């Protein structure tokens, strides 16, 4: 069926706005304060391309709440906002006015959580939690299967609350030893929809591109601003405002620290945990200036409670440096002289702040290098 000129123009405008926004984002690459070394610049260009891919997946490909799909919004080649190398992230778009069923097999992954939220990075750079389920509270059958009803009104069994304006489901699966654990397998369905989606119409397509444009613009700006703020306190790892962390989609069971490193060859950052409180786990990761986790497929850029070795007194000492000093808890900069860090306590009621110092590699205590400080 022929379309009106105004409809055709709207589609063209949506596409042009998306492309213009991609072009304009290049200004972030050499903004004041951004490291101008070749590696940071190369990863910056790649980061912008990854965010373009993320925008299209989030808001063009997987943006039908009548037929939701669980997909991975962050993974080995799409990274944002200090994505956790220990996590398998899954997301689906929903509409809180309707009911959904999540069907799964629990697997053996150490930590599983699911949250519904309202708001999005495409709207107001926020994701406010409207419901939360801790995997330890799930009722699971003897064969490992379970169902969760997602709805406004309480249901018997496993229930994830939503409100009428909920629009997103985010699932975190967190591994301690990924190679030894089995992830949960999950799928989602809406309970009151037709057998197949309606054909895509021009108005919907244009609206989705508008959201993709807003997501790209808001998200790249949001994490750029975070990185600028983090760099104001060089070589530190402070506790962040947890209210703010929750407002942008943080897990309520997690306490977040965001920090910065700037290390020359021959220097090391020593991160000391004086004690380990009762907790589900903890982890630390090394990120680039764009707040992407470094490539954990090929470099040792993260450690958690199951991977790190403790000192004789129960404390833990971690060492970040360019070259491996022989420390059992060494973290690699993967070639970066400057970047960001993220530390998490998961399920800790009485957290302990990390202690950070920068020292010459030659001054590392012999006992620290042996991993038994």
C-alpha positions, 0 to 999 in steps of 0.5 A, spaced: 500 500 500 502 506 498 504 511 504 503 518 504 509 523 503 509 525 511 510 518 513 516 517 508 519 523 511 518 521 518 522 515 516 528 518 513 528 523 518 529 518 524 534 515 520 538 521 518 538 523 526 541 516 528 546 517 523 548 524 525 548 522 532 553 517 531 557 522 527 557 527 533 559 522 538 566 522 535 567 529 539 568 525 545 574 522 543 578 528 544 574 531 549 578 535 555 581 530 559 580 524 555 587 520 554 590 521 547 594 515 547 593 510 541 590 505 545 585 509 548 583 512 542 582 506 538 578 503 543 574 509 543 572 508 536 570 501 537 566 503 543 562 508 539 561 502 534 559 497 539 554 502 542 551 503 536 550 496 535 547 496 542 542 501 540 540 497 534 539 491 538 536 494 544 531 498 541 530 496 534 531 488 534 528 486 541 523 492 542 516 488 542 513 487 549 508 483 546 513 478 543 519 479 548 526 475 547 531 474 552 538 477 549 545 479 552 545 486 552 552 486 554 558 481 553 565 480 550 564 485 544 558 489 547 561 493 553 558 498 557 558 501 564 563 497 568 560 490 565 562 485 570 566 479 567 563 474 572 556 476 569 552 473 564 547 479 563 540 477 560 535 483 558 528 483 555 523 489 554 516 488 557 510 492 558 508 492 566 500 492 564 501 485 561 503 479 565 509 474 563 512 468 565 519 466 565 521 459 564 527 456 566 532 451 569 536 453 575 543 450 573 549 451 578 551 458 577 552 461 584 548 467 584 542 469 580 537 475 580 532 478 576 529 485 576 524 489 573 524 497 572 521 503 569 525 508 565 531 507 560 537 510 558 533 512 552 528 516 556 532 519 562 538 515 563 535 512 569 532 505 570 528 505 577 527 498 580 520 496 580 521 489 582 526 484 584 527 477 586 534 474 589 535 467 586 536 464 593 529 465 594 526 461 588 522 455 589 525 450 584 523 443 582 527 437 584 529 437 576 531 444 577 526 447 573 522 453 575 517 458 573 516 466 575 510 470 573 511 477 572 505 481 574 502 487 577 498 483 582 501 478 587 501 470 584 502 464 588 509 461 587 515 465 584 513 472 583 516 478 580 512 485 581 512 490 576 508 496 575 504 499 570 510 503 567 515 497 568 518 496 561 525 492 562 527 485 565 534 484 567 537 478 569 544 477 572 547 470 573 554 471 576 559 466 576 565 464 581 568 459 577 565 460 570 568 453 567 565 449 573 558 452 573 552 451 569 548 457 567 541 458 568 537 457 561 531 461 561 525 464 556 520 469 557 513 469 554 507 474 554 501 470 557 496 475 553 498 476 546 497 473 539 500 467 536 505 471 531 507 479 531 503 484 527 507 486 521 512 492 522 509 498 521 512 505 519 510 509 525 513 503 529 520 503 526 521 510 526 519 511 533 524 505 535 530 508 531 528 515 535 529 511 541 535 508 539 538 515 537 536 517 544 539 511 547 546 512 544 546 519 545 545 518 553 549 512 554 555 514 551 554 521 555 552 518 561 559 513 562 563 519 559 561 523 565 562 517 570 569 516 567 571 524 567 568 524 575 572 518 577 578 521 574 578 527 578 580 522 584 586 519 581 589 512 583 583 511 588 577 506 589 572 510 593 565 507 595 560 510 590 553 513 592 549 507 592 542 511 591 545 513 584 547 506 583 540 503 584 537 509 580 541 507 573 539 499 574 544 497 580 543 490 583 540 492 590 544 486 593 551 489 590 555 495 593 559 498 588 566 502 588 568 505 582 575 508 581 581 510 577 588 508 575 594 511 572 600 507 572 607 508 569 611 502 567 615 500 574 609 502 578 604 497 581 597 499 585 596 495 591 589 494 593 588 491 600 582 488 603 583 488 610 578 483 612 572 479 608 566 480 611 560 475 610 558 476 603 555 472 597 562 474 593 566 480 591 569 481 585 574 487 582 575 488 575 579 493 570 576 497 565 578 502 560 577 509 560 570 508 556 568 504 562 568 497 558 571 491 562 578 489 559 578 483 554 577 478 559 578 472 554 585 474 553 587 477 559 587 477 567 583 483 568 578 481 574 578 476 580 573 474 585 572 471 592 573 464 589 579 466 584 583 470 589 588 467 594 588 470 601 593 472 606 594 468 612 591 473 617 584 472 612 586 479 608 587 479 601 592 483 597 591 484 590 596 487 585 595 491 579 601 493 574 603 492 567 607 486 568 606 480 572 611 481 578 609 474 580 604 476 585 598 470 585 593 476 585 596 479 579 591 484 575 593 486 568 592 493 565 592 489 558 597 495 556 593 501 559 597 506 563 590 509 565 583 507 566 577 505 571 576 500 576 570 497 579 569 493 586 563 489 588 561 486 595 555 482 593 550 480 599 555 484 604 551 487 610 558 490 613 562 492 607 570 493 608 573 499 604 579 497 600 585 500 601 589 503 595 596 505 594 601 506 588 608 503 589 614 502 585 614 494 583 621 494 586 618 496 593 613 490 593 614 486 599 617 480 598 611 476 602 606 480 597 610 478 591 609 471 594 602 472 595 602 471 603 602 478 605 
